[in-house]
Amino acid sequence: MPIIIATNFYLIYLKNIQTYIVLIVLLFAGVSAQARNYGDPTKPCDSVFGIIYLNDVWNIDSKNNACNVDFYLNLWCMQNVPCLKLITGDIISVDTVDSEMSNYSKGWQFVSLRIKASIRCDFNLEYFPVNVIDLKIILESEKTSNHLCLLTKEGFRSVVHKEINIPGMFVDSVTELSTVYTYKLPEYGVIKSYSFSRLVFSIPIKPLKPIGLFFKDFLPSLIAILIIFIGLFFEIAKIELRLSITIGSLFLCISNLIVTQQELPDTAAISLIEKINIASLLLIFLTTLSFTLSHYLCERFKSKHTLLAELLLIIVSAGLFSWYLYDQLNEAIHELNKFI
């Protein structure tokens, strides 16, 4: 009889208690496994080393601040290849070129990916068209920096293919940098900090002949300025002929300004070429004003010094314009030399 009572007590009570203990152990095991999966800030995080090989750049679009790139991303990692996000653009295609175990005794895995992407660029429109296009390829891990850290590979450098051919531009270097991006979010009334590691590859695209590139865009306005000086060879009394020349030059300069603005994004910033075109419009306006005033003074006062005053005003205006053109170009070239 006591044996039957003890057996029933075990089946009813002790077995349930044993089940609860097993469940509690499994629960803590799951929590600890989850902690191991997501990393422990007190333990060293996994490291992934990366470099790129720039293969090609095309479709440079200054209006949309974008271009297409083709590059190889070489990664060295201890675990499986991490999931990375391209922060500065959209990936068009990804192909695995090579995957192997390198330095097998230490478990390093090497993976080479060929990526084609559309990248947003910083065109630095202040000095357009004598500007450096700052192309940045930024890769970020989906895991926090406590769990996975993206680093540059010591002894290896990102390089550029020698046969990249961009009309009027050239690219010859890649600078790689490993950074940590930190941000804060409110959670349940508490501000928590999160950080993600990034690989930043900076690729400056430079104009091949900056002065020639500038005057290529400025040529119509330059011709318009030269045309207005033809009016000086006509007599002051022929005001209609003089004004027709200046008005034609004015329309030519305005047309060049509109065409230039169509190459640029809709922004409040004023580029170098726009500044010079606006200065050209001001010079043409002052020349037109001098023609009109000289005709008025000649008809009203019959002054013999009217032509001399007209020449003086035009020379001063042209001198100020030349100084402004030189100063702006010199500043743009100085900024450009920082990248060369």
C-alpha contacts under 8 A as a table, 3 or more apart, distances in Angstrom:
res1	aa1	res2	aa2	distance
1	M	4	I	5.21
1	M	5	I	6.41
2	P	5	I	5.05
2	P	6	A	6.13
3	I	6	A	5.18
3	I	7	T	6.11
4	I	7	T	5.11
4	I	8	N	6.24
5	I	8	N	5.20
5	I	9	F	6.17
6	A	9	F	5.02
6	A	10	Y	6.24
7	T	10	Y	5.19
7	T	11	L	6.23
8	N	11	L	5.10
8	N	12	I	6.00
9	F	12	I	5.27
9	F	13	Y	5.73
9	F	14	L	6.90
10	Y	13	Y	5.56
10	Y	14	L	4.67
10	Y	15	K	5.87
11	L	14	L	6.36
11	L	15	K	5.37
11	L	16	N	7.73
12	I	15	K	6.31
12	I	16	N	6.72
13	Y	16	N	5.33
13	Y	17	I	6.29
14	L	17	I	4.97
14	L	18	Q	6.07
15	K	18	Q	5.01
15	K	19	T	6.20
16	N	19	T	5.00
16	N	20	Y	6.29
17	I	20	Y	5.12
17	I	21	I	6.27
18	Q	21	I	5.08
18	Q	22	V	6.25
19	T	22	V	5.14
19	T	23	L	6.22
20	Y	23	L	5.05
20	Y	24	I	6.15
21	I	24	I	5.11
21	I	25	V	6.19
22	V	25	V	5.12
22	V	26	L	6.17
23	L	26	L	5.10
23	L	27	L	6.07
24	I	27	L	5.01
24	I	28	F	6.31
25	V	28	F	5.31
25	V	29	A	6.11
26	L	29	A	4.93
26	L	30	G	6.11
27	L	30	G	5.14
27	L	31	V	6.31
28	F	31	V	5.02
28	F	32	S	6.08
29	A	32	S	5.16
29	A	33	A	6.02
30	G	33	A	5.01
30	G	34	Q	6.05
31	V	34	Q	5.05
31	V	35	A	6.17
32	S	35	A	4.93
32	S	36	R	6.18
33	A	36	R	4.99
33	A	37	N	6.14
34	Q	37	N	4.97
34	Q	38	Y	6.19
35	A	38	Y	5.28
35	A	39	G	5.89
35	A	40	D	6.74
36	R	39	G	5.16
36	R	40	D	6.74
38	Y	147	H	6.50
39	G	43	K	7.57
39	G	45	C	7.13
39	G	146	N	6.51
39	G	147	H	4.89
40	D	43	K	5.39
40	D	44	P	7.90
40	D	45	C	7.92
40	D	146	N	6.87
40	D	147	H	7.16
41	P	44	P	7.39
41	P	45	C	7.83
41	P	146	N	5.34
41	P	147	H	7.60
44	P	146	N	7.66
44	P	147	H	7.85
45	C	145	S	7.40
45	C	146	N	5.63
45	C	147	H	4.61
45	C	148	L	5.27
45	C	149	C	6.61
46	D	78	M	7.29
46	D	79	Q	7.90
46	D	147	H	6.03
46	D	148	L	4.67
46	D	149	C	6.21
47	S	77	C	6.47
47	S	78	M	7.25
47	S	148	L	5.79
47	S	149	C	4.95
47	S	150	L	6.12
47	S	151	L	7.01
48	V	75	L	6.74
48	V	76	W	5.73
48	V	77	C	4.71
48	V	78	M	7.40
48	V	148	L	7.30
48	V	149	C	6.18
48	V	150	L	4.97
48	V	151	L	6.02
49	F	75	L	5.58
49	F	76	W	5.07
49	F	77	C	6.59
49	F	150	L	5.93
49	F	151	L	4.72
49	F	152	T	5.20
49	F	153	K	5.16
50	G	73	L	6.92
50	G	74	N	5.51
50	G	75	L	4.52
50	G	76	W	6.47
50	G	150	L	7.29
50	G	151	L	6.40
50	G	152	T	5.36
50	G	153	K	5.93
50	G	199	L	7.63
51	I	73	L	6.06
51	I	74	N	5.44
51	I	75	L	6.89
51	I	152	T	6.43
51	I	153	K	6.71
51	I	156	F	7.41
51	I	157	R	6.61
51	I	158	S	5.23
51	I	176	E	7.44
52	I	71	F	6.52
52	I	72	Y	5.38
52	I	73	L	4.59
52	I	74	N	6.00
52	I	158	S	4.96
52	I	159	V	6.87
52	I	201	F	7.91
53	Y	71	F	5.50
53	Y	72	Y	4.97
53	Y	73	L	6.69
53	Y	74	N	8.00
53	Y	158	S	5.63
53	Y	159	V	5.12
53	Y	160	V	5.85
53	Y	161	H	7.23
54	L	69	V	7.76
54	L	70	D	6.46
54	L	71	F	4.41
54	L	72	Y	6.50
54	L	158	S	7.80
54	L	159	V	6.34
54	L	160	V	4.74
54	L	161	H	5.98
55	N	69	V	7.62
55	N	70	D	5.30
55	N	71	F	4.90
55	N	72	Y	7.17
55	N	160	V	6.57
55	N	161	H	5.34
55	N	164	I	7.18
56	D	69	V	5.73
56	D	70	D	5.04
56	D	71	F	6.89
56	D	161	H	7.32
56	D	164	I	5.58
56	D	165	N	7.98
57	V	60	I	7.74
57	V	67	C	7.11
57	V	68	N	5.77
57	V	69	V	4.56
57	V	70	D	6.46
57	V	164	I	7.02
57	V	166	I	7.19
58	W	67	C	6.20
58	W	68	N	5.32
58	W	69	V	6.51
58	W	166	I	6.88
59	N	67	C	5.26
59	N	68	N	5.83
60	I	65	N	7.93
60	I	66	A	6.18
60	I	67	C	4.37
60	I	68	N	7.03
61	D	64	N	5.65
61	D	65	N	5.79
61	D	66	A	5.32
61	D	67	C	5.90
62	S	65	N	4.86
62	S	66	A	6.74
62	S	123	F	6.91
62	S	263	E	6.40
62	S	264	L	5.95
62	S	265	P	7.20
63	K	262	Q	7.53
63	K	263	E	5.35
63	K	264	L	4.37
63	K	265	P	4.36
63	K	266	D	7.97
64	N	264	L	7.85
64	N	265	P	6.20
65	N	120	R	5.74
65	N	121	C	5.28
65	N	122	D	6.61
65	N	123	F	6.43
65	N	265	P	7.67
66	A	118	S	6.81
66	A	119	I	5.50
66	A	120	R	4.35
66	A	121	C	5.28
67	C	118	S	5.77
67	C	119	I	5.52
67	C	120	R	6.68
67	C	121	C	7.18
68	N	116	K	7.27
68	N	117	A	5.73
68	N	118	S	4.44
68	N	119	I	6.02
69	V	116	K	5.75
69	V	117	A	5.55
69	V	118	S	6.42
69	V	119	I	7.08
70	D	114	R	7.32
70	D	115	I	5.86
70	D	116	K	4.50
70	D	117	A	6.68
71	F	114	R	5.84
71	F	115	I	5.51
71	F	116	K	6.58
72	Y	112	S	6.52
72	Y	113	L	5.49
72	Y	114	R	4.42
72	Y	115	I	6.11
73	L	112	S	5.64
73	L	113	L	5.08
73	L	114	R	6.32
73	L	115	I	7.19
74	N	110	F	7.25
74	N	111	V	5.83
74	N	112	S	4.41
74	N	113	L	6.43
75	L	81	V	7.93
75	L	110	F	5.72
75	L	111	V	5.22
75	L	112	S	6.33
76	W	108	W	6.40
76	W	109	Q	5.57
76	W	110	F	4.67
76	W	111	V	6.59
77	C	80	N	6.99
77	C	81	V	6.64
77	C	108	W	5.57
77	C	109	Q	5.28
77	C	110	F	6.70
78	M	107	G	5.86
78	M	108	W	4.73
78	M	109	Q	5.98
79	Q	82	P	7.97
79	Q	108	W	7.69
79	Q	109	Q	7.35
80	N	109	Q	7.75
81	V	111	V	7.57
82	P	141	S	7.28
83	C	141	S	6.46
83	C	142	E	6.39
84	L	139	L	6.16
84	L	140	E	5.51
84	L	141	S	4.79
84	L	142	E	6.21
85	K	139	L	5.53
85	K	140	E	5.16
85	K	141	S	6.32
85	K	142	E	6.98
86	L	89	G	6.09
86	L	90	D	6.80
86	L	91	I	7.29
86	L	137	I	7.32
86	L	138	I	5.91
86	L	139	L	4.83
86	L	140	E	6.59
87	I	137	I	7.69
87	I	138	I	5.49
87	I	139	L	6.07
87	I	140	E	6.85
88	T	119	I	5.75
88	T	120	R	5.66
88	T	121	C	8.00
88	T	136	K	7.03
88	T	137	I	6.26
88	T	138	I	5.94
89	G	117	A	6.84
89	G	118	S	5.47
89	G	119	I	4.29
89	G	120	R	5.62
90	D	117	A	5.61
90	D	118	S	5.32
90	D	119	I	6.64
91	I	94	V	7.47
91	I	115	I	7.14
91	I	116	K	6.13
91	I	117	A	4.19
91	I	118	S	6.38
92	I	115	I	7.51
92	I	116	K	5.30
92	I	117	A	4.82
92	I	118	S	6.92
93	S	115	I	5.82
93	S	116	K	5.27
93	S	117	A	6.94
94	V	113	L	6.61
94	V	114	R	5.71
94	V	115	I	4.66
94	V	116	K	6.64
95	D	113	L	5.62
95	D	114	R	5.13
95	D	115	I	6.61
96	T	99	S	7.35
96	T	111	V	7.50
96	T	112	S	6.13
96	T	113	L	4.60
96	T	114	R	6.33
97	V	111	V	7.76
97	V	112	S	5.43
97	V	113	L	5.52
97	V	114	R	6.40
98	D	110	F	7.77
98	D	111	V	5.66
98	D	112	S	4.98
98	D	113	L	7.18
99	S	109	Q	7.41
99	S	110	F	5.65
99	S	111	V	4.40
99	S	112	S	6.38
100	E	109	Q	5.94
100	E	110	F	5.37
100	E	111	V	6.62
101	M	104	Y	5.57
101	M	107	G	6.94
101	M	108	W	5.95
101	M	109	Q	4.42
101	M	110	F	5.92
102	S	107	G	7.37
102	S	108	W	5.51
102	S	109	Q	5.63
102	S	110	F	6.05
103	N	106	K	5.86
103	N	107	G	6.55
103	N	108	W	5.91
104	Y	107	G	4.84
104	Y	108	W	6.18
104	Y	109	Q	7.90
119	I	135	L	7.47
119	I	136	K	7.66
119	I	137	I	7.29
120	R	135	L	7.38
120	R	136	K	7.82
121	C	133	I	6.70
121	C	134	D	5.84
121	C	135	L	4.95
121	C	136	K	6.68
122	D	133	I	5.89
122	D	134	D	5.03
122	D	135	L	6.61
123	F	128	F	7.85
123	F	131	N	6.97
123	F	132	V	6.57
123	F	133	I	4.59
123	F	134	D	6.29
124	N	127	Y	6.44
124	N	128	F	7.10
124	N	131	N	6.34
124	N	132	V	6.89
124	N	133	I	6.86
124	N	134	D	7.91
125	L	128	F	4.92
125	L	129	P	7.73
125	L	131	N	7.13
125	L	269	A	7.32
125	L	270	I	7.46
125	L	271	S	5.34
125	L	272	L	7.76
126	E	131	N	7.86
126	E	269	A	6.89
126	E	270	I	6.21
126	E	271	S	4.34
126	E	272	L	5.83
127	Y	130	V	5.42
127	Y	131	N	5.07
127	Y	271	S	5.64
127	Y	272	L	4.83
127	Y	273	I	7.68
127	Y	332	A	5.76
128	F	131	N	5.10
128	F	271	S	5.48
128	F	272	L	5.51
128	F	273	I	6.39
129	P	210	P	7.77
129	P	213	L	6.87
129	P	214	F	5.94
129	P	217	D	7.96
129	P	272	L	7.19
129	P	273	I	6.83
130	V	207	P	6.76
130	V	210	P	5.31
130	V	211	I	7.41
130	V	213	L	7.09
130	V	214	F	6.29
130	V	272	L	7.94
130	V	332	A	6.39
130	V	333	I	7.31
130	V	336	L	7.51
131	N	206	K	7.04
131	N	207	P	7.07
131	N	332	A	7.31
131	N	336	L	6.55
132	V	204	P	6.28
132	V	205	I	5.66
132	V	206	K	4.87
132	V	207	P	6.92
132	V	336	L	6.53
132	V	339	F	7.79
133	I	204	P	5.75
133	I	205	I	4.94
133	I	206	K	6.53
134	D	202	S	6.90
134	D	203	I	6.09
134	D	204	P	4.76
134	D	205	I	6.40
135	L	202	S	5.92
135	L	203	I	4.95
135	L	204	P	5.97
135	L	205	I	7.14
136	K	200	V	6.73
136	K	201	F	5.59
136	K	202	S	4.58
136	K	203	I	6.08
137	I	200	V	5.90
137	I	201	F	5.06
137	I	202	S	6.58
138	I	198	R	6.66
138	I	199	L	5.71
138	I	200	V	4.55
138	I	201	F	6.33
139	L	198	R	5.58
139	L	199	L	5.18
139	L	200	V	6.56
140	E	150	L	7.90
140	E	196	F	6.89
140	E	197	S	6.10
140	E	198	R	4.54
140	E	199	L	6.54
141	S	144	T	7.14
141	S	148	L	7.33
141	S	149	C	7.84
141	S	150	L	7.41
141	S	196	F	6.47
141	S	197	S	6.32
141	S	198	R	6.78
142	E	196	F	7.59
143	K	147	H	6.23
143	K	148	L	6.08
143	K	196	F	6.85
144	T	147	H	5.60
144	T	148	L	6.29
144	T	149	C	7.95
144	T	194	Y	6.91
144	T	195	S	5.63
144	T	196	F	4.72
144	T	197	S	7.11
145	S	148	L	5.09
145	S	149	C	5.21
145	S	180	V	7.44
145	S	195	S	5.71
145	S	196	F	4.79
145	S	197	S	5.34
146	N	149	C	7.38
146	N	195	S	7.93
148	L	197	S	7.59
149	C	196	F	7.87
149	C	197	S	5.55
149	C	198	R	7.94
150	L	178	S	6.56
150	L	197	S	5.64
150	L	198	R	5.96
150	L	199	L	6.12
151	L	177	L	7.81
151	L	178	S	5.31
151	L	198	R	7.97
151	L	199	L	6.73
152	T	176	E	6.92
152	T	177	L	6.68
152	T	178	S	6.18
152	T	199	L	7.41
153	K	156	F	5.47
153	K	157	R	7.46
154	E	157	R	7.99
157	R	176	E	7.89
158	S	174	V	5.85
158	S	175	T	7.14
158	S	176	E	6.96
159	V	173	S	6.43
159	V	174	V	6.04
160	V	171	V	7.61
160	V	172	D	6.11
160	V	173	S	6.14
160	V	174	V	6.92
161	H	164	I	6.07
162	K	172	D	7.68
164	I	170	F	7.65
164	I	171	V	7.58
165	N	169	M	7.89
165	N	170	F	7.13
166	I	169	M	5.24
166	I	170	F	6.12
168	G	207	P	5.90
168	G	208	L	5.36
168	G	209	K	7.01
168	G	213	L	7.52
169	M	205	I	6.53
169	M	206	K	5.43
169	M	207	P	4.28
169	M	208	L	4.81
169	M	209	K	7.97
170	F	205	I	5.80
170	F	206	K	5.47
170	F	207	P	6.35
170	F	208	L	5.96
171	V	203	I	7.32
171	V	204	P	6.43
171	V	205	I	4.89
171	V	206	K	6.34
173	S	203	I	6.38
173	S	204	P	7.28
174	V	201	F	6.43
174	V	202	S	5.75
174	V	203	I	4.90
174	V	204	P	7.55
175	T	201	F	5.58
175	T	202	S	5.09
175	T	203	I	6.59
176	E	199	L	7.13
176	E	200	V	5.68
176	E	201	F	4.47
176	E	202	S	6.37
177	L	199	L	5.92
177	L	200	V	5.12
177	L	201	F	6.45
178	S	197	S	7.19
178	S	198	R	5.75
178	S	199	L	4.80
178	S	200	V	6.23
179	T	197	S	5.79
179	T	198	R	5.20
179	T	199	L	6.51
179	T	200	V	7.35
180	V	195	S	6.39
180	V	196	F	5.61
180	V	197	S	4.33
180	V	198	R	5.91
181	Y	195	S	5.43
181	Y	196	F	5.22
181	Y	197	S	6.08
181	Y	198	R	6.99
182	T	193	S	6.96
182	T	194	Y	5.68
182	T	195	S	4.19
182	T	196	F	6.50
183	Y	193	S	5.84
183	Y	194	Y	5.54
183	Y	195	S	6.38
184	K	191	I	6.41
184	K	192	K	5.50
184	K	193	S	4.37
184	K	194	Y	6.07
185	L	191	I	5.61
185	L	192	K	5.47
185	L	193	S	6.54
185	L	194	Y	7.86
186	P	189	G	6.10
186	P	190	V	5.46
186	P	191	I	4.35
186	P	192	K	6.15
187	E	190	V	5.17
187	E	191	I	6.14
187	E	192	K	6.79
204	P	339	F	7.26
206	K	336	L	7.86
206	K	339	F	7.99
207	P	210	P	5.40
207	P	213	L	7.65
209	K	212	G	5.48
209	K	213	L	6.07
210	P	213	L	5.03
210	P	214	F	6.18
210	P	333	I	7.72
211	I	214	F	5.15
211	I	215	F	6.35
212	G	215	F	5.29
212	G	216	K	6.06
213	L	216	K	5.13
213	L	217	D	6.75
214	F	217	D	5.47
214	F	218	F	6.13
214	F	273	I	7.49
215	F	218	F	4.59
215	F	219	L	5.37
216	K	219	L	5.43
217	D	220	P	7.45
217	D	260	T	7.49
217	D	273	I	7.56
218	F	221	S	5.57
218	F	222	L	6.20
218	F	256	N	7.83
218	F	273	I	6.98
218	F	277	N	7.51
219	L	222	L	4.96
219	L	223	I	6.18
220	P	223	I	5.17
220	P	224	A	6.26
220	P	252	L	6.84
220	P	253	C	6.67
220	P	256	N	6.26
221	S	224	A	4.90
221	S	225	I	6.30
221	S	252	L	6.77
221	S	253	C	4.75
221	S	256	N	6.52
221	S	277	N	6.64
221	S	280	S	6.81
222	L	225	I	5.14
222	L	226	L	6.37
222	L	280	S	7.97
223	I	226	L	5.09
223	I	227	I	6.14
224	A	227	I	5.14
224	A	228	I	6.62
224	A	248	G	7.94
224	A	249	S	4.50
224	A	250	L	7.12
224	A	252	L	6.17
224	A	253	C	6.16
225	I	228	I	5.54
225	I	229	F	7.09
225	I	249	S	6.85
225	I	280	S	6.99
225	I	283	L	7.79
225	I	284	I	6.74
226	L	229	F	5.57
226	L	230	I	7.27
227	I	230	I	5.46
227	I	231	G	7.73
227	I	245	I	7.11
227	I	246	T	7.67
227	I	249	S	6.53
228	I	231	G	5.69
228	I	232	L	7.95
228	I	245	I	6.06
228	I	246	T	5.26
228	I	249	S	6.44
228	I	284	I	7.10
228	I	287	T	7.47
229	F	232	L	5.57
229	F	233	F	7.86
230	I	233	F	5.75
230	I	234	F	7.67
230	I	245	I	7.84
231	G	234	F	5.55
231	G	241	L	7.75
231	G	242	R	5.04
231	G	245	I	6.70
231	G	246	T	7.76
232	L	235	E	7.55
234	F	238	K	6.73
234	F	242	R	7.16
235	E	238	K	5.57
235	E	239	I	7.97
236	I	239	I	6.15
236	I	291	F	7.34
236	I	294	S	6.89
236	I	295	H	5.55
236	I	298	C	7.67
236	I	307	L	7.60
237	A	295	H	6.21
238	K	241	L	5.67
238	K	242	R	6.49
239	I	242	R	5.03
239	I	243	L	6.00
239	I	291	F	7.21
239	I	292	T	7.17
239	I	295	H	6.71
240	E	243	L	5.23
240	E	244	S	6.12
241	L	244	S	5.19
241	L	245	I	6.47
242	R	245	I	5.33
242	R	246	T	6.53
242	R	291	F	7.18
243	L	246	T	5.08
243	L	247	I	5.98
243	L	288	T	6.64
243	L	291	F	7.54
244	S	247	I	5.16
244	S	248	G	6.13
245	I	248	G	5.24
245	I	249	S	6.31
246	T	249	S	5.01
246	T	250	L	6.07
246	T	284	I	6.71
246	T	287	T	7.68
246	T	288	T	6.09
247	I	250	L	4.89
247	I	251	F	6.34
248	G	251	F	5.29
248	G	252	L	6.33
249	S	252	L	5.07
249	S	253	C	6.22
249	S	284	I	7.39
250	L	253	C	5.25
250	L	254	I	6.22
250	L	281	L	6.62
250	L	284	I	6.50
250	L	285	F	7.88
251	F	254	I	5.09
251	F	255	S	6.06
252	L	255	S	5.17
252	L	256	N	6.36
253	C	256	N	5.16
253	C	257	L	6.30
253	C	277	N	6.92
253	C	280	S	7.28
253	C	281	L	6.62
254	I	257	L	5.02
254	I	258	I	6.29
254	I	277	N	7.99
254	I	281	L	7.51
255	S	258	I	5.17
255	S	259	V	6.23
256	N	259	V	5.13
256	N	260	T	6.12
256	N	277	N	7.82
257	L	260	T	5.17
257	L	261	Q	6.23
257	L	274	E	6.57
257	L	277	N	6.10
257	L	278	I	7.87
258	I	261	Q	5.13
258	I	262	Q	6.41
259	V	262	Q	5.27
259	V	263	E	7.05
260	T	263	E	5.48
260	T	264	L	7.08
260	T	273	I	7.67
260	T	274	E	7.46
261	Q	264	L	5.23
261	Q	265	P	7.78
261	Q	274	E	7.63
262	Q	265	P	7.57
267	T	270	I	7.99
270	I	274	E	6.20
270	I	275	K	6.66
271	S	274	E	5.24
271	S	275	K	6.32
272	L	275	K	5.16
272	L	276	I	6.38
272	L	328	Q	7.23
273	I	276	I	5.21
273	I	277	N	6.11
274	E	277	N	5.03
274	E	278	I	6.08
275	K	278	I	5.19
275	K	279	A	6.21
276	I	279	A	4.95
276	I	280	S	6.12
276	I	325	L	6.65
277	N	280	S	4.91
277	N	281	L	6.32
278	I	281	L	5.05
278	I	282	L	6.33
279	A	282	L	4.99
279	A	283	L	6.25
279	A	321	F	6.80
280	S	283	L	5.03
280	S	284	I	6.23
280	S	321	F	7.54
281	L	284	I	5.14
281	L	285	F	6.13
282	L	285	F	5.02
282	L	286	L	6.21
283	L	286	L	5.16
283	L	287	T	6.20
283	L	317	S	6.34
283	L	318	A	6.94
283	L	321	F	7.13
284	I	287	T	5.07
284	I	288	T	6.15
285	F	288	T	5.08
285	F	289	L	6.10
286	L	289	L	4.91
286	L	290	S	6.11
286	L	314	I	7.53
286	L	317	S	7.33
287	T	290	S	5.05
287	T	291	F	6.28
287	T	314	I	6.07
288	T	291	F	5.17
288	T	292	T	6.28
289	L	292	T	5.13
289	L	293	L	6.10
290	S	293	L	5.16
290	S	294	S	5.94
290	S	310	E	5.74
290	S	313	L	7.00
290	S	314	I	7.34
291	F	294	S	5.31
291	F	295	H	6.25
291	F	310	E	7.11
292	T	295	H	5.28
292	T	296	Y	6.27
293	L	296	Y	4.99
293	L	297	L	6.05
294	S	297	L	5.18
294	S	298	C	5.92
294	S	306	T	5.62
294	S	307	L	6.81
294	S	309	A	7.90
294	S	310	E	6.26
295	H	298	C	5.11
295	H	299	E	6.14
296	Y	299	E	5.29
296	Y	300	R	5.96
297	L	300	R	5.07
297	L	301	F	5.56
297	L	302	K	6.85
297	L	303	S	6.86
297	L	306	T	6.84
298	C	301	F	5.70
298	C	302	K	4.60
298	C	303	S	5.53
298	C	304	K	7.70
298	C	306	T	6.32
299	E	302	K	5.70
303	S	306	T	5.75
304	K	307	L	7.31
305	H	308	L	5.20
305	H	309	A	6.29
306	T	309	A	5.20
306	T	310	E	6.15
307	L	310	E	4.98
307	L	311	L	6.16
308	L	311	L	5.15
308	L	312	L	6.19
309	A	312	L	5.03
309	A	313	L	6.24
310	E	313	L	5.26
310	E	314	I	6.30
311	L	314	I	5.19
311	L	315	I	6.02
312	L	315	I	5.18
312	L	316	V	6.14
313	L	316	V	5.26
313	L	317	S	6.15
314	I	317	S	5.08
314	I	318	A	5.99
315	I	318	A	5.10
315	I	319	G	5.97
316	V	319	G	5.03
316	V	320	L	6.21
317	S	320	L	5.24
317	S	321	F	6.19
318	A	321	F	5.04
318	A	322	S	6.13
319	G	322	S	5.11
319	G	323	W	6.21
320	L	323	W	5.13
320	L	324	Y	6.19
321	F	324	Y	5.13
321	F	325	L	6.13
322	S	325	L	5.08
322	S	326	Y	6.15
323	W	326	Y	5.18
323	W	327	D	6.09
324	Y	327	D	5.09
324	Y	328	Q	6.14
325	L	328	Q	5.38
325	L	329	L	6.16
326	Y	329	L	5.24
326	Y	330	N	5.93
327	D	330	N	5.15
327	D	331	E	6.22
328	Q	331	E	5.19
328	Q	332	A	6.26
329	L	332	A	5.04
329	L	333	I	6.12
330	N	333	I	5.18
330	N	334	H	6.09
331	E	334	H	5.09
331	E	335	E	6.27
332	A	335	E	5.15
332	A	336	L	6.14
333	I	336	L	4.86
333	I	337	N	6.13
334	H	337	N	5.21
334	H	338	K	6.91
335	E	338	K	5.59
335	E	339	F	7.79
336	L	339	F	5.85
336	L	340	I	7.07
337	N	340	I	5.03
